[in-house]
Amino acid sequence: MFNQPAVQIRDLKKTFDGNDYILKGINLEIPKGSLTAIIGFSGTGKSVMLKHLLGLYKPTSGSIEVLGQDLNQMSEDQLTKFRQKFGVLFQSAALFDDMSVLENVCFPLFEHRRDLKETQVLRIAEDKLHQVGLDPKHYRKLPSQISGGMQKRTGLARALALDPEILIYDEPTTGLDPILTEMVDNLILETHKQRNGQLTSIMVSHDLSAAFRIADHIAMLDSGRVLLFGTPEDFFNTDIELVKRFVNKGMKHQ
């Protein structure tokens, strides 16, 4: 199932000032169809790597291939079109405050699927909201009128609107209580399983218990490099002292 890489990063380096390197030679292959968690201390380059994946940053050196396409070779217009293959669930859900739940999910469809009639867009949006388990009675409400958990579900439905091949979660449970955290983790896992090998999920997370519970693979970044990439079992069995300390400390605090 996990034989072909969805993402292939080779010797990726990034500096913004020409001196300090945030990324110091990332090498990583994220298998297609897998759920991969990216973990590591704050400031190790997780968010910077994510922005390279989305083509928002250009590498100082090195290469990134996503779904077999070299991002470095793409023009801005090509990148904009290519990003339709991605769905992103942001840390805060990042919903439009003045749009209803349903309108938020319709937004990417109206933007990128001009071929669809309004009735078709509405039907797709309702299907996605149903898929993430949101009750239809909330569809016409504004984000401020629904709970944090419902906002996350709405954000995920919007991320799924264009049927992306890669779904990225940027710290999806930061600031949530334990019950809501578990709900979001289960939602990520259910969403991934529904597409049965057709969806590659990448989750940047500080929540180690979730990473070890739901991810197929985990990559730990440290000082701008990949310290370890493997299965949860590989992490528990590693001899790398820094990984052991990070995992033990992270699991104890949860």
C-alpha positions as CSV (number, residue, x, y, z in Angstrom):
1,M,0.0,0.0,0.0
2,F,2.8,2.5,0.9
3,N,5.2,1.8,-2.0
4,Q,5.0,5.1,-3.9
5,P,6.0,8.4,-2.4
6,A,3.5,11.3,-2.4
7,V,6.2,13.7,-1.2
8,Q,9.9,13.4,-1.9
9,I,12.2,15.9,-0.3
10,R,15.9,15.9,-1.1
11,D,18.5,17.8,0.8
12,L,16.1,20.8,1.4
13,K,17.8,23.8,2.8
14,K,16.3,27.2,3.6
15,T,17.7,30.5,4.9
16,F,16.0,33.8,4.9
17,D,19.0,36.0,5.6
18,G,21.8,34.1,3.9
19,N,23.4,33.1,7.2
20,D,21.1,31.2,9.6
21,Y,19.6,28.0,8.0
22,I,16.2,27.0,9.3
23,L,16.2,23.8,7.3
24,K,19.7,22.2,7.0
25,G,19.2,19.4,4.6
26,I,15.8,17.7,5.0
27,N,15.6,14.3,3.4
28,L,12.1,12.7,3.6
29,E,9.8,10.5,1.6
30,I,6.2,10.5,2.7
31,P,4.4,7.4,1.3
32,K,1.3,7.8,-0.8
33,G,-1.9,6.8,1.0
34,S,-0.3,7.0,4.4
35,L,-1.1,9.1,7.5
36,T,2.2,10.7,8.5
37,A,2.8,12.8,11.6
38,I,5.6,15.4,11.8
39,I,6.8,16.0,15.3
40,G,9.7,17.9,17.0
41,F,10.6,20.6,19.4
42,S,9.4,24.2,18.7
43,G,11.6,26.0,16.2
44,T,12.9,22.9,14.5
45,G,11.4,23.8,11.1
46,K,8.1,22.0,10.9
47,S,6.0,24.9,9.7
48,V,8.7,26.1,7.3
49,M,8.9,22.6,5.8
50,L,5.1,22.6,5.5
51,K,5.1,25.9,3.6
52,H,7.7,24.5,1.2
53,L,5.3,21.6,0.5
54,L,2.6,24.0,-0.4
55,G,4.9,25.9,-2.7
56,L,4.6,29.0,-0.5
57,Y,8.4,29.1,0.1
58,K,11.1,28.4,-2.5
59,P,14.0,26.3,-1.3
60,T,17.4,27.9,-1.0
61,S,18.7,24.6,-2.3
62,G,17.4,21.1,-2.7
63,S,14.2,19.8,-4.3
64,I,10.6,18.9,-3.5
65,E,8.5,16.6,-5.6
66,V,4.8,16.3,-4.8
67,L,2.8,13.6,-6.6
68,G,5.7,13.3,-9.0
69,Q,5.8,17.0,-9.8
70,D,8.9,19.2,-9.1
71,L,7.6,22.3,-7.3
72,N,10.8,24.2,-8.2
73,Q,10.0,24.0,-11.9
74,M,6.5,25.4,-11.6
75,S,5.4,29.0,-12.3
76,E,3.1,30.8,-9.8
77,D,0.1,30.1,-12.0
78,Q,1.0,26.4,-12.2
79,L,1.5,26.3,-8.4
80,T,-1.9,28.0,-7.8
81,K,-3.6,25.3,-9.9
82,F,-1.5,22.5,-8.3
83,R,-2.5,23.6,-4.8
84,Q,-6.0,22.4,-5.6
85,K,-4.6,18.9,-5.0
86,F,-4.1,20.0,-1.3
87,G,-6.5,20.5,1.5
88,V,-5.4,22.3,4.6
89,L,-6.9,22.3,8.1
90,F,-5.4,25.2,9.9
91,Q,-4.7,25.4,13.6
92,S,-7.6,27.8,14.2
93,A,-9.9,26.4,11.5
94,A,-9.5,29.9,9.9
95,L,-13.1,30.2,8.8
96,F,-14.6,33.3,7.2
97,D,-16.5,35.1,10.1
98,D,-19.1,36.7,7.8
99,M,-20.0,33.5,6.0
100,S,-22.2,30.7,7.2
101,V,-20.9,27.2,7.8
102,L,-22.3,26.1,4.4
103,E,-20.9,29.2,2.6
104,N,-17.4,28.5,4.0
105,V,-17.4,25.0,2.5
106,C,-18.8,26.3,-0.8
107,F,-16.1,29.0,-1.1
108,P,-13.2,26.8,-2.6
109,L,-15.8,25.3,-5.0
110,F,-17.0,28.6,-6.3
111,E,-13.3,29.7,-6.6
112,H,-11.9,26.7,-8.4
113,R,-14.8,24.8,-9.9
114,R,-16.5,27.4,-12.1
115,D,-17.9,24.6,-14.2
116,L,-20.3,23.6,-11.5
117,K,-23.8,25.0,-11.1
118,E,-24.8,26.5,-7.7
119,T,-27.0,23.6,-7.0
120,Q,-24.1,21.2,-7.6
121,V,-21.8,23.3,-5.3
122,L,-24.4,23.3,-2.5
123,R,-24.9,19.5,-2.8
124,I,-21.1,18.8,-2.6
125,A,-20.7,21.2,0.4
126,E,-23.6,19.5,2.2
127,D,-22.1,16.1,1.4
128,K,-18.7,17.2,2.9
129,L,-20.4,18.5,6.0
130,H,-22.3,15.3,6.4
131,Q,-19.1,13.4,5.9
132,V,-17.5,15.2,8.9
133,G,-20.6,14.6,11.1
134,L,-22.0,18.1,11.3
135,D,-25.8,18.3,11.9
136,P,-27.7,20.1,9.1
137,K,-29.3,22.4,11.6
138,H,-25.9,24.2,11.9
139,Y,-25.3,24.8,8.2
140,R,-26.8,28.3,8.1
141,K,-25.1,29.5,11.3
142,L,-22.0,31.8,11.4
143,P,-18.8,30.4,12.9
144,S,-19.3,32.5,16.0
145,Q,-22.6,30.7,16.6
146,I,-21.1,27.2,16.8
147,S,-18.7,25.4,19.1
148,G,-15.0,25.0,18.7
149,G,-15.5,21.3,17.7
150,M,-18.0,22.3,15.1
151,Q,-15.7,24.9,13.7
152,K,-13.0,22.2,13.3
153,R,-15.5,20.0,11.5
154,T,-16.4,22.9,9.2
155,G,-12.8,23.6,8.5
156,L,-12.2,20.0,7.6
157,A,-15.2,19.9,5.3
158,R,-13.9,22.9,3.5
159,A,-10.4,21.3,3.2
160,L,-12.1,18.3,1.7
161,A,-14.3,20.3,-0.7
162,L,-12.1,19.8,-3.8
163,D,-11.4,16.1,-3.0
164,P,-7.7,16.7,-2.4
165,E,-5.0,14.0,-2.9
166,I,-3.0,15.4,0.1
167,L,-4.6,16.7,3.3
168,I,-2.4,18.7,5.6
169,Y,-3.2,19.3,9.3
170,D,-1.3,22.1,10.9
171,E,-1.3,21.6,14.7
172,P,-5.0,20.6,14.6
173,T,-5.5,20.2,18.3
174,T,-3.5,23.1,19.8
175,G,-5.4,24.7,22.6
176,L,-8.2,22.2,22.7
177,D,-9.4,20.4,25.8
178,P,-8.7,16.6,26.0
179,I,-12.3,15.6,24.9
180,L,-12.2,17.9,21.9
181,T,-8.7,16.8,21.1
182,E,-9.7,13.1,21.0
183,M,-12.7,14.0,18.8
184,V,-10.4,15.8,16.3
185,D,-7.9,13.0,16.3
186,N,-10.7,10.4,15.6
187,L,-12.1,12.7,12.8
188,I,-8.6,12.8,11.2
189,L,-8.4,9.0,11.3
190,E,-11.9,8.4,10.0
191,T,-11.4,10.9,7.2
192,H,-8.2,9.2,6.2
193,K,-9.8,5.7,6.2
194,Q,-12.8,6.8,4.2
195,R,-10.6,7.5,1.2
196,N,-8.9,4.1,1.6
197,G,-5.4,4.6,0.2
198,Q,-6.4,7.4,-2.1
199,L,-5.6,10.2,0.4
200,T,-2.2,11.1,1.9
201,S,-2.6,12.8,5.2
202,I,0.2,14.8,6.8
203,M,-0.2,16.1,10.3
204,V,2.1,18.5,12.1
205,S,1.4,17.9,15.8
206,H,2.7,18.5,19.3
207,D,0.3,15.8,20.5
208,L,2.5,12.7,20.7
209,S,-0.2,10.4,22.0
210,A,-2.3,11.1,19.0
211,A,0.7,10.8,16.6
212,F,1.5,7.4,18.0
213,R,-2.1,6.2,18.1
214,I,-3.3,7.2,14.6
215,A,-0.2,7.7,12.3
216,D,1.3,5.0,10.0
217,H,4.6,6.9,10.0
218,I,6.2,9.6,12.1
219,A,9.0,12.0,11.2
220,M,10.9,13.8,14.0
221,L,12.6,17.0,13.0
222,D,15.5,18.4,15.0
223,S,17.7,21.4,14.2
224,G,16.4,21.6,10.6
225,R,17.0,17.9,9.8
226,V,15.0,14.7,10.0
227,L,16.3,12.9,13.1
228,L,14.2,9.8,12.7
229,F,11.5,8.6,10.2
230,G,9.7,5.4,10.9
231,T,6.7,3.6,12.4
232,P,5.5,4.3,15.9
233,E,7.2,1.0,16.9
234,D,10.5,2.3,15.5
235,F,10.2,5.3,17.8
236,F,9.6,3.2,20.9
237,N,12.5,0.9,20.0
238,T,15.1,3.6,18.9
239,D,18.5,4.0,20.5
240,I,18.7,7.7,19.6
241,E,18.9,9.4,23.0
242,L,17.2,12.7,21.9
243,V,14.2,10.8,20.4
244,K,13.8,8.7,23.5
245,R,13.9,11.8,25.8
246,F,11.4,13.7,23.6
247,V,9.0,10.7,23.4
248,N,9.1,9.9,27.1
249,K,8.7,13.5,28.1
250,G,5.9,14.1,25.6
251,M,3.9,11.0,26.5
252,K,4.2,11.7,30.3
253,H,2.7,15.2,29.8
254,Q,-0.4,13.8,28.1
